[in-house]
Amino acid sequence: MNSAGSASEQALDLRSGLPDSLRILLEEYPRQGWEADPAYNGLISFWLDRHMMFRRILEKLHTNAVDCRDGNTDPKSHVAQLARFGSMFVGELHGHHNIEDVHYFPLLAKKDARIKAGFDLLDSDHHALDGHLNKFVERANAVLQPSIDPQTALGRFLDNVQRLERLLDRHLVDEEEVVVPVILKYGVDGLN
C-alpha cells in the first residue's frame, strides 16, 4: 500500500476524505484561512466559484425533480428546465475537468512532489465521474423522452442525481483541499 492508501480505499465512491498523506499542505493552509491569506487570488476565487456553480445546478435539478414527482411543478416546465440545466451541467463539468487534467493538474503536481498522488487521485475521480455523468445523461434523456412510465423515469433520474450530488461534492471538496493550498503556497506562476 502506498502512502496515499490503496486504490480501493481511495475510490471516489468509498472514501470519506483525503488520506492524511495528502493533507500536508492543507494543515499548513487550512480552509478557514484561505480567503484571508495574502496569496488568495482571482484564480482561486474563480475555481471555487465554478465548483459552487456545479453544486447549485445539481441542487436545482434535484429540487426540480422532487417538485415534479410531488406534483408541485408542471411536467413540461420540469422537462424544459432539465434540458437546459442538465445540458449546461454536463458540458461545463466536462470542460472544467478537461482543462484541469490537461493544463492545471500537471503544472500544480510539479510544485510539490509530496502531493503528486493527490493529483493522480483527482484525475482518477474525473474518470469515475465520467461513468456517472453518462448515467446522468441516460436517465435525463429517459425523462425527456420517456419510453417507460414517466414517474419511473423521473424516480430513476432522481436516484442518479442524489448519488451524483454526493460523489461530486466529495470530489470537489477533496480537489479544493489539494489545489488551493498548493496555489497559496507556491503562487500561480506558469498557470495562467
Backbone as CSV, one residue per row, in Angstrom:
resi,resn,N_x,N_y,N_z,CA_x,CA_y,CA_z,C_x,C_y,C_z
1,MET,0.836,-1.176,0.000,0.000,0.000,0.000,0.882,1.241,0.000
2,ASN,0.588,2.222,-0.859,1.391,3.440,-0.895,0.926,4.410,0.168
3,SER,1.623,5.541,0.287,1.323,6.500,1.353,-0.032,7.154,1.191
4,ALA,-0.611,7.092,0.024,-1.933,7.684,-0.186,-3.038,6.666,0.066
5,GLY,-2.697,5.433,0.415,-3.689,4.397,0.646,-3.874,3.554,-0.606
6,SER,-4.539,2.417,-0.422,-4.756,1.548,-1.576,-5.770,2.172,-2.518
7,ALA,-5.731,1.716,-3.761,-6.640,2.254,-4.776,-8.088,2.060,-4.361
8,SER,-8.413,0.884,-3.811,-9.804,0.651,-3.425,-10.224,1.548,-2.272
9,GLU,-9.317,1.839,-1.336,-9.642,2.734,-0.223,-9.863,4.161,-0.697
10,GLN,-9.251,4.515,-1.815,-9.333,5.886,-2.284,-10.302,6.071,-3.447
11,ALA,-11.041,5.018,-3.791,-12.043,5.141,-4.847,-13.060,6.206,-4.432
12,LEU,-13.496,6.988,-5.380,-14.397,8.107,-5.121,-15.633,7.684,-4.347
13,ASP,-16.219,6.557,-4.692,-17.456,6.157,-4.034,-17.239,5.509,-2.670
14,LEU,-15.977,5.324,-2.255,-15.694,4.696,-0.963,-15.054,5.630,0.056
15,ARG,-14.365,6.661,-0.386,-13.600,7.465,0.563,-14.464,8.538,1.229
16,SER,-14.004,8.921,2.400,-14.715,9.961,3.157,-13.894,11.239,3.249
17,GLY,-12.776,11.278,2.559,-11.909,12.452,2.554,-10.531,12.069,2.069
18,LEU,-9.667,13.055,2.049,-8.286,12.812,1.619,-7.537,12.014,2.672
19,PRO,-6.629,11.132,2.245,-5.776,10.461,3.228,-4.841,11.485,3.873
20,ASP,-4.396,11.179,5.072,-3.529,12.096,5.818,-2.302,12.525,5.027
21,SER,-1.747,11.611,4.229,-0.527,11.933,3.479,-0.756,13.028,2.444
22,LEU,-2.007,13.253,2.039,-2.307,14.294,1.054,-2.843,15.565,1.696
23,ARG,-2.905,15.574,3.011,-3.425,16.734,3.737,-2.288,17.616,4.277
24,ILE,-1.069,17.320,3.885,0.102,18.002,4.432,0.058,19.513,4.192
25,LEU,-0.292,19.956,2.996,-0.387,21.395,2.727,-1.673,21.982,3.310
26,LEU,-2.717,21.167,3.388,-3.972,21.639,3.981,-3.768,21.966,5.458
27,GLU,-2.918,21.225,6.123,-2.618,21.525,7.527,-1.915,22.875,7.648
28,GLU,-1.082,23.191,6.687,-0.373,24.472,6.673,-1.292,25.619,6.225
29,TYR,-2.246,25.293,5.350,-3.189,26.286,4.796,-4.620,25.775,4.980
30,PRO,-5.142,25.834,6.217,-6.489,25.309,6.460,-7.563,26.128,5.737
31,ARG,-8.628,25.449,5.375,-9.717,26.026,4.590,-10.236,27.340,5.179
32,GLN,-10.410,27.406,6.481,-10.999,28.607,7.083,-10.121,29.854,6.930
33,GLY,-8.865,29.697,6.539,-7.990,30.847,6.364,-7.709,31.226,4.917
34,TRP,-8.298,30.518,3.975,-7.960,30.745,2.571,-8.221,32.175,2.123
35,GLU,-9.415,32.664,2.328,-9.762,33.986,1.793,-8.963,35.106,2.445
36,ALA,-8.508,34.915,3.664,-7.727,35.939,4.359,-6.241,35.877,4.005
37,ASP,-5.821,34.799,3.361,-4.409,34.644,3.012,-4.033,35.675,1.948
38,PRO,-2.889,36.351,2.104,-2.470,37.345,1.109,-2.275,36.757,-0.297
39,ALA,-2.052,35.453,-0.400,-1.852,34.822,-1.707,-3.179,34.409,-2.366
40,TYR,-4.287,34.578,-1.661,-5.600,34.263,-2.248,-5.796,35.178,-3.442
41,ASN,-6.177,34.600,-4.581,-6.213,35.390,-5.806,-7.431,35.065,-6.655
42,GLY,-7.498,35.723,-7.794,-8.619,35.561,-8.702,-8.768,34.150,-9.241
43,LEU,-7.655,33.452,-9.469,-7.734,32.082,-9.964,-8.414,31.186,-8.932
44,ILE,-8.034,31.316,-7.685,-8.657,30.508,-6.630,-10.139,30.846,-6.530
45,SER,-10.454,32.112,-6.502,-11.840,32.548,-6.404,-12.666,32.012,-7.574
46,PHE,-12.124,32.122,-8.775,-12.810,31.624,-9.965,-13.045,30.119,-9.855
47,TRP,-12.021,29.389,-9.440,-12.091,27.939,-9.323,-13.186,27.535,-8.328
48,LEU,-13.166,28.175,-7.166,-14.167,27.859,-6.140,-15.570,28.240,-6.603
49,ASP,-15.695,29.332,-7.343,-16.999,29.737,-7.886,-17.520,28.703,-8.872
50,ARG,-16.650,28.167,-9.698,-17.078,27.123,-10.641,-17.589,25.898,-9.885
51,HIS,-16.877,25.524,-8.848,-17.316,24.380,-8.044,-18.689,24.651,-7.435
52,MET,-18.890,25.856,-6.937,-20.191,26.203,-6.356,-21.278,26.165,-7.425
53,MET,-20.960,26.601,-8.636,-21.931,26.553,-9.723,-22.379,25.113,-9.989
54,PHE,-21.435,24.170,-10.011,-21.799,22.769,-10.252,-22.711,22.252,-9.145
55,ARG,-22.398,22.595,-7.919,-23.232,22.162,-6.789,-24.644,22.753,-6.902
56,ARG,-24.717,24.021,-7.251,-26.024,24.682,-7.344,-26.871,24.137,-8.482
57,ILE,-26.249,23.852,-9.618,-27.017,23.291,-10.734,-27.579,21.924,-10.341
58,LEU,-26.756,21.080,-9.736,-27.251,19.767,-9.319,-28.356,19.905,-8.283
59,GLU,-28.199,20.847,-7.368,-29.238,21.079,-6.358,-30.541,21.513,-7.030
60,LYS,-30.428,22.388,-8.029,-31.611,22.843,-8.761,-32.267,21.680,-9.494
61,LEU,-31.473,20.838,-10.138,-32.015,19.676,-10.837,-32.706,18.734,-9.858
62,HIS,-32.120,18.560,-8.703,-32.696,17.706,-7.660,-34.030,18.278,-7.192
63,THR,-34.035,19.553,-6.842,-35.252,20.210,-6.352,-36.357,20.174,-7.403
64,ASN,-36.004,20.466,-8.647,-36.996,20.447,-9.723,-37.584,19.049,-9.912
65,ALA,-36.749,18.024,-9.825,-37.234,16.648,-9.990,-38.174,16.266,-8.846
66,VAL,-37.820,16.645,-7.626,-38.692,16.369,-6.476,-40.024,17.099,-6.640
67,ASP,-39.964,18.369,-7.034,-41.193,19.138,-7.239,-42.079,18.506,-8.308
68,CYS,-41.480,18.022,-9.373,-42.247,17.376,-10.439,-42.844,16.053,-9.929
69,ARG,-42.034,15.285,-9.259,-42.504,13.996,-8.718,-43.690,14.194,-7.777
70,ASP,-43.609,15.249,-6.956,-44.650,15.514,-5.956,-45.831,16.297,-6.509
71,GLY,-45.814,16.608,-7.815,-46.922,17.312,-8.436,-46.939,18.806,-8.189
72,ASN,-45.817,19.357,-7.764,-45.737,20.795,-7.471,-45.217,21.621,-8.649
73,THR,-44.842,20.953,-9.713,-44.332,21.619,-10.914,-44.951,20.945,-12.129
74,ASP,-45.292,21.730,-13.107,-45.803,21.200,-14.364,-44.714,20.357,-15.025
75,PRO,-45.030,19.138,-15.439,-44.010,18.287,-16.078,-43.346,18.937,-17.290
76,LYS,-44.084,19.710,-18.067,-43.474,20.370,-19.228,-42.425,21.393,-18.784
77,SER,-42.715,22.102,-17.708,-41.744,23.057,-17.165,-40.507,22.323,-16.658
78,HIS,-40.737,21.192,-15.991,-39.611,20.406,-15.485,-38.731,19.922,-16.639
79,VAL,-39.352,19.428,-17.699,-38.599,18.931,-18.856,-37.764,20.056,-19.467
80,ALA,-38.338,21.245,-19.581,-37.597,22.380,-20.139,-36.406,22.742,-19.258
81,GLN,-36.618,22.766,-17.949,-35.533,23.085,-17.012,-34.451,22.001,-17.047
82,LEU,-34.878,20.746,-17.109,-33.923,19.637,-17.155,-33.073,19.707,-18.416
83,ALA,-33.706,19.969,-19.546,-32.954,20.062,-20.801,-31.930,21.186,-20.723
84,ARG,-32.352,22.321,-20.220,-31.460,23.483,-20.150,-30.319,23.277,-19.153
85,PHE,-30.666,22.987,-17.912,-29.648,22.909,-16.865,-28.854,21.606,-16.911
86,GLY,-29.490,20.515,-17.343,-28.765,19.254,-17.467,-27.669,19.343,-18.512
87,SER,-28.008,19.936,-19.649,-27.025,20.113,-20.715,-25.889,21.035,-20.270
88,MET,-26.257,22.119,-19.610,-25.243,23.056,-19.114,-24.318,22.358,-18.120
89,PHE,-24.893,21.605,-17.204,-24.115,20.924,-16.180,-23.090,19.975,-16.798
90,VAL,-23.547,19.104,-17.686,-22.650,18.106,-18.283,-21.566,18.779,-19.120
91,GLY,-21.944,19.731,-19.956,-20.965,20.400,-20.809,-19.925,21.177,-20.016
92,GLU,-20.380,21.939,-19.037,-19.454,22.738,-18.228,-18.544,21.858,-17.381
93,LEU,-19.089,20.786,-16.814,-18.265,19.919,-15.966,-17.216,19.185,-16.798
94,HIS,-17.598,18.701,-17.972,-16.601,18.051,-18.843,-15.495,19.041,-19.232
95,GLY,-15.862,20.251,-19.587,-14.866,21.257,-19.938,-13.948,21.582,-18.777
96,HIS,-14.526,21.713,-17.594,-13.767,22.008,-16.377,-12.755,20.898,-16.094
97,HIS,-13.218,19.666,-16.147,-12.317,18.538,-15.888,-11.227,18.433,-16.946
98,ASN,-11.567,18.715,-18.181,-10.580,18.626,-19.252,-9.444,19.625,-19.045
99,ILE,-9.770,20.867,-18.725,-8.705,21.864,-18.538,-7.879,21.549,-17.295
100,GLU,-8.506,20.973,-16.276,-7.732,20.568,-15.104,-6.757,19.452,-15.471
101,ASP,-7.265,18.420,-16.144,-6.431,17.256,-16.473,-5.301,17.601,-17.438
102,VAL,-5.578,18.464,-18.403,-4.609,18.762,-19.449,-3.652,19.881,-19.053
103,HIS,-4.131,20.874,-18.330,-3.310,22.054,-18.047,-2.942,22.185,-16.564
104,TYR,-3.933,22.376,-15.717,-3.644,22.735,-14.322,-3.004,21.626,-13.496
105,PHE,-3.567,20.433,-13.529,-3.041,19.381,-12.663,-1.581,19.040,-12.953
106,PRO,-1.179,18.883,-14.216,0.242,18.587,-14.454,1.171,19.689,-13.930
107,LEU,0.767,20.940,-14.072,1.606,22.041,-13.590,1.622,22.112,-12.071
108,LEU,0.468,21.942,-11.452,0.389,22.013,-9.994,1.119,20.838,-9.336
109,ALA,1.036,19.666,-9.950,1.694,18.485,-9.385,3.201,18.668,-9.292
110,LYS,3.781,19.460,-10.198,5.226,19.697,-10.195,5.656,20.636,-9.077
111,LYS,4.716,21.375,-8.498,5.071,22.374,-7.494,5.422,21.757,-6.143
112,ASP,4.893,20.553,-5.840,5.204,19.907,-4.567,5.041,18.400,-4.730
113,ALA,6.153,17.689,-4.809,6.130,16.244,-5.067,5.409,15.471,-3.964
114,ARG,5.312,16.050,-2.769,4.665,15.339,-1.664,3.186,15.067,-1.928
115,ILE,2.586,15.837,-2.804,1.152,15.645,-3.042,0.834,15.275,-4.487
116,LYS,1.826,14.838,-5.227,1.559,14.402,-6.606,0.469,13.341,-6.633
117,ALA,0.486,12.448,-5.654,-0.546,11.405,-5.591,-1.941,12.008,-5.475
118,GLY,-2.046,13.204,-4.931,-3.342,13.883,-4.844,-3.891,14.215,-6.215
119,PHE,-3.022,14.628,-7.117,-3.468,14.941,-8.472,-3.805,13.674,-9.247
120,ASP,-3.096,12.589,-8.962,-3.450,11.305,-9.560,-4.835,10.863,-9.081
121,LEU,-5.100,11.072,-7.802,-6.402,10.741,-7.230,-7.515,11.561,-7.886
122,LEU,-7.270,12.849,-8.049,-8.275,13.721,-8.668,-8.521,13.337,-10.117
123,ASP,-7.469,12.991,-10.830,-7.623,12.530,-12.214,-8.448,11.245,-12.255
124,SER,-8.181,10.348,-11.324,-8.957,9.107,-11.233,-10.432,9.415,-10.956
125,ASP,-10.678,10.407,-10.108,-12.060,10.838,-9.842,-12.747,11.273,-11.129
126,HIS,-12.041,12.033,-11.952,-12.628,12.523,-13.196,-13.088,11.353,-14.067
127,HIS,-12.274,10.312,-14.135,-12.649,9.138,-14.926,-13.854,8.424,-14.301
128,ALA,-13.869,8.330,-12.977,-15.014,7.709,-12.299,-16.281,8.532,-12.523
129,LEU,-16.152,9.841,-12.447,-17.319,10.711,-12.633,-17.853,10.632,-14.062
130,ASP,-16.983,10.365,-15.039,-17.452,10.220,-16.422,-18.547,9.160,-16.525
131,GLY,-18.356,8.038,-15.853,-19.366,6.982,-15.874,-20.677,7.442,-15.256
132,HIS,-20.569,8.198,-14.176,-21.777,8.707,-13.519,-22.459,9.776,-14.369
133,LEU,-21.660,10.571,-15.074,-22.252,11.580,-15.966,-22.943,10.904,-17.157
134,ASN,-22.361,9.816,-17.652,-23.022,9.071,-18.731,-24.375,8.547,-18.260
135,LYS,-24.417,8.027,-17.033,-25.676,7.537,-16.464,-26.653,8.699,-16.263
136,PHE,-26.132,9.853,-15.846,-26.967,11.047,-15.689,-27.635,11.404,-17.016
137,VAL,-26.859,11.420,-18.093,-27.393,11.746,-19.423,-28.442,10.715,-19.835
138,GLU,-28.135,9.456,-19.613,-29.081,8.388,-19.957,-30.397,8.561,-19.198
139,ARG,-30.304,8.815,-17.907,-31.507,8.960,-17.084,-32.255,10.259,-17.408
140,ALA,-31.526,11.325,-17.687,-32.177,12.586,-18.073,-32.903,12.408,-19.398
141,ASN,-32.266,11.744,-20.346,-32.907,11.509,-21.637,-34.171,10.669,-21.493
142,ALA,-34.177,9.738,-20.548,-35.374,8.924,-20.311,-36.519,9.767,-19.765
143,VAL,-36.201,10.837,-19.039,-37.236,11.762,-18.558,-37.701,12.652,-19.704
144,LEU,-36.764,13.089,-20.522,-37.096,13.997,-21.621,-37.935,13.316,-22.699
145,GLN,-37.645,12.043,-22.954,-38.382,11.287,-23.976,-38.670,9.899,-23.415
146,PRO,-39.603,9.827,-22.487,-39.812,8.564,-21.775,-40.306,7.438,-22.675
147,SER,-39.627,6.287,-22.578,-40.085,5.077,-23.241,-40.726,4.154,-22.204
148,ILE,-40.644,4.581,-20.939,-41.295,3.877,-19.833,-42.187,4.880,-19.117
149,ASP,-42.833,4.425,-18.077,-43.690,5.306,-17.283,-42.911,6.546,-16.858
150,PRO,-43.447,7.752,-17.105,-42.721,8.983,-16.759,-42.326,9.073,-15.287
151,GLN,-43.167,8.580,-14.384,-42.818,8.632,-12.956,-41.666,7.683,-12.635
152,THR,-41.613,6.551,-13.293,-40.497,5.622,-13.103,-39.205,6.255,-13.616
153,ALA,-39.284,6.865,-14.798,-38.110,7.534,-15.360,-37.644,8.654,-14.444
154,LEU,-38.595,9.416,-13.913,-38.256,10.514,-13.014,-37.628,9.991,-11.721
155,GLY,-38.162,8.913,-11.187,-37.597,8.313,-9.970,-36.168,7.842,-10.173
156,ARG,-35.916,7.217,-11.311,-34.553,6.751,-11.614,-33.603,7.937,-11.788
157,PHE,-34.087,8.976,-12.433,-33.265,10.180,-12.602,-32.938,10.783,-11.237
158,LEU,-33.933,10.883,-10.394,-33.734,11.470,-9.062,-32.727,10.648,-8.254
159,ASP,-32.832,9.337,-8.312,-31.841,8.485,-7.623,-30.435,8.784,-8.125
160,ASN,-30.296,8.932,-9.448,-28.995,9.211,-10.041,-28.463,10.570,-9.600
161,VAL,-29.332,11.580,-9.583,-28.907,12.923,-9.178,-28.438,12.922,-7.731
162,GLN,-29.157,12.225,-6.867,-28.751,12.173,-5.457,-27.371,11.529,-5.299
163,ARG,-27.139,10.461,-6.012,-25.823,9.798,-5.949,-24.742,10.710,-6.527
164,LEU,-25.041,11.336,-7.652,-24.076,12.223,-8.292,-23.765,13.419,-7.396
165,GLU,-24.759,13.958,-6.714,-24.509,15.073,-5.776,-23.482,14.671,-4.725
166,ARG,-23.658,13.502,-4.149,-22.755,13.038,-3.097,-21.343,12.826,-3.629
167,LEU,-21.224,12.151,-4.767,-19.905,11.859,-5.327,-19.203,13.127,-5.811
168,LEU,-19.947,13.999,-6.462,-19.330,15.225,-6.966,-18.873,16.107,-5.808
169,ASP,-19.684,16.195,-4.765,-19.269,17.017,-3.623,-18.006,16.448,-2.984
170,ARG,-17.925,15.135,-2.839,-16.712,14.513,-2.271,-15.507,14.892,-3.124
171,HIS,-15.651,14.769,-4.435,-14.558,15.108,-5.339,-14.193,16.585,-5.238
172,LEU,-15.183,17.463,-5.269,-14.902,18.900,-5.257,-14.232,19.333,-3.961
173,VAL,-14.700,18.818,-2.832,-14.067,19.157,-1.551,-12.617,18.690,-1.560
174,ASP,-12.393,17.457,-1.976,-11.021,16.932,-1.997,-10.150,17.718,-2.968
175,GLU,-10.689,18.055,-4.124,-9.933,18.831,-5.104,-9.560,20.199,-4.536
176,GLU,-10.509,20.849,-3.910,-10.222,22.157,-3.310,-9.128,22.037,-2.261
177,GLU,-9.165,20.961,-1.485,-8.203,20.799,-0.393,-6.821,20.366,-0.873
178,VAL,-6.708,19.952,-2.109,-5.394,19.686,-2.714,-4.909,20.932,-3.446
179,VAL,-5.764,21.497,-4.285,-5.359,22.564,-5.195,-5.124,23.902,-4.501
180,VAL,-6.061,24.340,-3.701,-5.950,25.689,-3.123,-4.699,25.846,-2.261
181,PRO,-4.370,24.906,-1.369,-3.136,25.072,-0.599,-1.873,25.133,-1.469
182,VAL,-1.852,24.391,-2.577,-0.690,24.450,-3.472,-0.558,25.854,-4.045
183,ILE,-1.659,26.421,-4.501,-1.604,27.768,-5.077,-1.255,28.796,-4.017
184,LEU,-1.801,28.658,-2.820,-1.477,29.609,-1.749,0.012,29.552,-1.403
185,LYS,0.574,28.367,-1.404,1.991,28.225,-1.026,2.936,28.628,-2.160
186,TYR,2.610,28.243,-3.403,3.572,28.408,-4.492,3.184,29.456,-5.522
187,GLY,1.983,29.985,-5.433,1.565,31.010,-6.376,1.041,30.452,-7.681
188,VAL,0.790,31.366,-8.607,0.164,30.984,-9.878,1.136,31.021,-11.054
189,ASP,2.428,31.208,-10.793,3.393,31.251,-11.897,3.263,30.011,-12.776
190,GLY,3.130,30.242,-14.062,3.015,29.167,-15.024,1.624,28.627,-15.231
191,LEU,0.665,29.053,-14.409,-0.688,28.523,-14.513,-1.567,29.308,-15.469
192,ASN,-1.259,30.586,-15.658,-2.126,31.426,-16.495,-1.813,31.274,-17.959
